[in-house]
Amino acid sequence: MRRFVPAVGISALGDGMSLVAVAWLALQLAPESQRGIWTALAVTAFALPATLGAVAFRTLVRGWPGARLVAADATLRAAILGLIALLAVANTLTPLAYVILLGVSSLMHAWGSAGVYTIVAEALPREDHLTGNSLVSTVMQTAYVVGPAAAGALMPWTGPGWILGLDALSYAILAAIAWRLPGRTRDIEVSGSLRLLSGYPQILAITMIFFFLYGPVEVALPIHVAQRADAAVLGLFWTVFGIGAAFGALLATNLRNSSLWTVVAAIIVGWGMALLPLGLTGALVPGLIGFAAGGVIYGPYTSVTTALIQSMSRPEQLSQVLAARSALTIPATSLGTLAGGPAVGAIGAQNTLLLSGLLTIVLGLAVFAVTSAPTRTGPRAPD
């Protein structure tokens, strides 16, 4: 863990920079009339193919320890992002080639994400899983504080291509560390992981809808900011979100004895409300305040829900279970992002942000109403 967590932080720093650079490069490459569509395609391509990889590579990675999963994903990301950077700097990158290469770079990412939390489960006793998840989430979110701000500051001088090159370097560092980490070979049964996930259909369905409603934000926010400011301001939005999320992730350990459904409903409603200042006013300062608050609210979500999955799973099944979860939730965000392109074209970026916020609030209230009924007792966050 002492070797692994700093490497994860470096990689998260690179991804924080790409959070700004991926969308901004798409805006630069796309024709003016097609900016929403190509931005949606680029952001989607950076995530959605991970679901295909989760299915296509399940036989190949059967029995791999968490460290090897992380190493394989980081190696592929480093190679393809490095190629994108070279083509962008040479001014030979087309929108179509950009989207295809981003898609290739994400093929192993469901397994890489699963590997991160598998390493936590392999290295720590069960009672410390939530704390370990919070540590990893906090390090990642702290890196996201620096990453978007650094990208926003550097991009006027370097351009987004160089920023993606730095992300490639960060993944190369993670790959070099992960390939050297010890791990034991396991035989993982795919059907068992899916059966375990099927035992909690409610949390999976709610998460998928939640992530779908979030998806349009990744298209609408860059376009909304680009109409009023430069990449530095977009970086600032994700920086204040990261600051809030890092603090929120630290609070996850205080939720051990809370009802999971209450926590989930509160997070969903809170994130929806955090989008309202920007959606209602269009002004950047209220929007920044909302994103900072939204980060605090959303911060514990990954730690708490991952700890639940860890508590359900046997150690030899964990990486497969987490990859299967990613395979189900990643498409939800990606489909929401794809929907964001036409939505921005039809009603504008600001109204898309407002609609996302309002529908998210409705979802959270519905979750609270259904799960707080007297006949229903929600599961509690694991100790």
C-alpha positions, 0 to 999 in steps of 0.5 A: 500500500505504501508503494501503491497509493502514491502511484494511484495519486500520480495517475489520478493527477494525470486524469484530473488534467485530462478531465479538462483536456479531453473535452477542450481538445474535442472543442478545438478539433470539432467544427463550430456547429458540431461541438456538442456532438464531438465533445459528447463522443470524446468524453463517452469514448474515454469511458464506455469501451471499458464495458466492452473490455470487461466482457471481452477480456474476462477469460484473459484476466481470469485469476489475475491479482489486482496489481496485474489488472492495474498494470495492464490498464495503466500500460494501455492508457499510457501507450494510447494517450501518448499517441494521441498527444503526439498526433495532437501536437503535430496537428494531424489528429482528426475528430474521428481518430481522436474518438477511436483512440480514446475508445481503445485507451479505455478498453481495460479500464473497468478491470483497472478500476476493479484492480485498485480496490482489489488491492485494498481488499488483498492488503487490508483485513475486512474491518479496514476495507472502508478505511482503505477505500476512503484512503484511496478515494481521498488520495484520488480526489486530492489529486483531482484538486491539483490536476484540473487547476494545473491543466487550466493554467498550462493549457494556454501555453501548451495546448491540450495535447501536451496535457494528455501527454502528461496523463500518459506519463502518469499512467506509465509511472503507475504501470511501472509500480503495479507490475512490481507489486506482489499478488497471488493468482486466483481462479475467479468464477464469472457467474458467481460475481454476477449472482452476487451483484444480482443480490443488490439490484436496487443499489445497482439500478439507482446508481445507473440512473444517478450516473446517467443523469450526471452524464450530460454535465460532462458535455454541458459544463465545458461548452457553457464555460467555453462560451464565457471563459477559457480552459482555466475556469473549466479547470477551476470548476473541477478543482473546487469539486475535487476539494469538496470530494476529498473532504467528503471522502474523508467523512465516509468513515463516519458513515459506518452506522448509517442506513445505506439507503439514507446516505444514497438518497441524501447524496443524490438529492444533494448533488442535484441541488448543487447543479441548480446555482449554475443551471438557474443563473448561468453565472460562474461564481454561484456555479463554482460554489455549487460544485464545491458543495456538490463535491463534499456531498458526493465524496463518500459515495464510492467508498461506501458503496464499494465497501458494501460490494467488498463485504458481499464478495469472497476475496477470490471473486472481488476483482471480477465483482467490481469489474462487473459493477463497472461494466454496468455503471460505466455505460450509464454515465456514457449514455447520459453523456451521449444524450448531453450532446443533442440536449445541449444542441436543443435547449442549450448548455445552461438548461441542460445543467438545470434539467440534469439537476432537477431530474437528479433531485426527483430521483433522490426523493423517490429513493428516499420515499421508497426505501424509508417505507415502514415495510422496508429496512435498508442495509447499513454501511458495513463496519 
